[in-house]
Amino acid sequence: MKVWTTWYNLPFLISLGLGLVFAVLQIVGGFGDHDSDADLDSDGHGMFDAALDTLGVGKVPLMFILVSFLSLFGLIGLLLNAVAVQIGSGYQNWFFGLILLLSLLLAFLGTSRTSRIFAKLAPESTNAIGFEQLVGRVGRVSSPTISMTYGRVEVRDPHGLLHTVFAQLATGEPLPINTEVALVEYDSTKRCFIAKQFRH
């Protein structure tokens, strides 16, 4: 069929295919179950963190968000391309850029909505742990650096689940990515952990 060979459908077909593959891996092997966010605070950390929060990162498993976004992006793009071909006198090159942007926007909104519904239906997901369970744990810096004002740390809870949390250094100079740090306390006001460099 022509839909499989037209250049403007390829990005959406690939996205839909990846979404289906990840969905199968999730169902069959639990792929990605151990990757979640314990707490994601978008206050003061820019549009990127706000976007992640809107998508539901920190509320539902990351793999669920990835599958939803890829699948919706692929389906919406294919549908819009089909409509463009039907109503136009042939597919114009500028259609692709417009449809790409619309597909990204609609997939973003759809994923956000789907995540909110999922969070309500499954509030006790694998990432719903108490912050006190992470205090005292040792993790690695996942942001480019961690300082006294901002940083991210990947850390495993007592069950072995991996979480990405906001953290700040208690004192000292910024530390680079992959540095081992200990989460010594949780600041509920700032909604982040206080960390210090871990020395063996």
C-alpha positions in Angstrom: 0.0 0.0 0.0 1.1 3.5 -0.8 0.8 4.6 2.9 3.9 2.5 3.7 6.1 4.1 1.1 5.1 7.8 1.1 7.9 9.8 2.7 5.6 12.1 4.7 4.1 9.1 6.5 7.4 7.5 7.5 8.1 9.5 10.7 4.6 8.7 12.0 4.8 5.0 11.0 8.1 4.7 12.9 6.7 6.5 15.9 3.6 4.2 15.9 5.8 1.1 15.5 8.0 2.1 18.4 5.0 2.8 20.6 3.6 -0.7 19.8 7.0 -2.3 20.4 7.5 -0.6 23.8 3.9 -1.6 24.7 4.6 -5.2 24.0 7.8 -5.2 25.9 6.0 -3.6 28.9 3.2 -6.2 28.8 5.5 -9.2 28.3 8.5 -8.4 30.3 7.7 -5.4 32.5 10.3 -3.4 30.5 10.7 0.1 32.1 8.8 -0.7 35.3 11.9 0.4 37.3 12.1 3.8 35.8 10.0 6.4 37.5 10.1 9.8 39.2 9.5 10.0 42.9 9.0 13.8 42.9 9.1 16.2 40.0 8.7 19.9 41.0 8.5 22.3 38.1 8.6 25.5 40.2 11.4 27.7 39.1 13.1 25.1 36.9 11.9 26.2 33.5 9.6 25.2 30.7 11.1 21.7 30.3 10.3 20.6 33.8 6.8 22.2 33.5 6.3 20.2 30.3 7.4 16.9 32.1 5.0 17.7 34.9 2.1 18.3 32.5 2.8 14.9 30.8 2.5 13.2 34.2 6.1 12.4 34.9 6.3 11.7 38.6 2.7 10.6 38.7 2.6 7.6 36.3 5.4 5.2 34.9 7.6 6.8 32.4 7.1 3.9 30.0 3.4 4.5 30.0 4.0 8.2 29.0 6.4 7.1 26.3 4.1 4.5 24.8 1.1 7.0 24.9 3.1 9.8 23.2 4.7 7.8 20.5 1.4 6.0 19.6 -0.7 9.2 19.6 1.9 11.1 17.6 2.0 8.3 15.0 -1.8 7.9 14.8 -2.6 11.6 14.7 0.1 12.2 12.0 -1.2 9.5 9.8 -4.8 10.7 10.2 -3.9 14.3 9.4 -1.9 13.2 6.3 -4.8 11.2 5.1 -7.1 14.1 5.5 -4.6 16.5 3.7 -4.4 14.1 0.7 -8.1 13.9 0.4 -9.0 17.6 0.6 -6.0 18.9 -1.3 -4.9 18.6 -4.9 -2.0 16.5 -4.0 0.3 16.6 -0.9 2.2 19.9 -0.7 5.6 19.9 1.0 4.5 22.6 3.5 1.7 20.3 4.7 4.3 18.1 6.4 5.8 20.8 8.6 2.3 22.0 9.7 1.1 18.4 10.3 4.2 17.6 12.2 3.7 20.5 14.6 0.0 19.8 15.0 0.7 16.1 15.7 3.3 17.0 18.4 0.9 19.4 20.1 -2.1 17.0 20.0 0.0 14.1 21.1 1.3 16.2 24.0 -2.2 17.2 25.1 -3.5 13.6 24.6 -0.7 12.1 26.6 -1.3 14.6 29.4 -4.9 13.8 29.5 -4.3 10.0 29.3 -1.7 10.2 32.2 -4.2 12.1 34.4 -6.8 9.4 33.8 -4.3 6.6 34.5 -3.1 8.3 37.7 -6.7 8.4 39.0 -7.4 4.8 38.1 -4.1 3.5 39.4 -3.0 5.8 42.2 -0.9 3.1 43.9 1.6 2.8 41.0 5.1 1.6 41.5 6.4 5.1 42.0 4.1 6.0 44.9 6.6 5.7 47.7 7.2 7.9 50.8 10.0 10.3 50.6 11.4 9.0 53.9 12.2 5.8 52.1 14.8 7.5 50.0 16.4 9.5 52.8 19.8 7.9 53.5 20.0 6.2 50.1 23.0 6.7 47.8 22.5 7.7 44.2 24.2 9.3 41.2 23.9 12.8 39.9 21.8 12.7 36.6 21.8 16.4 35.8 25.0 18.0 34.3 25.8 19.2 37.8 24.3 19.4 41.3 24.7 22.6 43.3 23.2 24.3 46.3 20.4 25.5 44.1 19.5 22.7 41.7 20.2 19.2 40.6 18.8 15.8 39.8 19.7 12.5 41.3 18.9 8.9 40.3 18.4 6.7 43.3 17.0 3.3 44.0 14.4 2.7 46.8 14.5 -0.3 49.2 12.6 -2.3 46.6 15.1 -1.7 43.9 13.0 0.7 41.9 14.9 3.6 40.2 13.7 7.2 40.8 14.9 10.5 39.6 14.5 13.2 42.2 15.3 16.9 42.6 18.1 17.5 45.0 20.4 20.3 46.2 23.8 20.2 47.9 23.8 21.1 51.6 27.2 22.9 51.2 30.2 23.0 48.8 31.0 23.5 45.2 28.9 21.9 42.4 29.5 18.3 41.6 29.5 16.8 38.1 27.2 14.2 36.6 27.6 10.6 37.8 29.0 11.7 41.2 27.7 9.5 44.0 25.7 11.5 46.6 23.8 10.5 49.7 20.3 11.9 50.3 20.5 13.1 53.9 17.1 14.7 54.3 13.9 15.9 52.4 13.0 19.5 52.4 9.2 19.6 52.1 9.1 23.4 51.7 11.4 23.3 48.6 10.1 19.8 47.6 13.6 18.5 47.1 16.2 16.4 48.8 19.3 17.7 50.5 22.4 15.8 49.4 26.1 15.5 50.1 28.9 13.8 48.3 29.2 10.1 49.2 32.7 8.9 50.0 33.5 5.2 50.3 
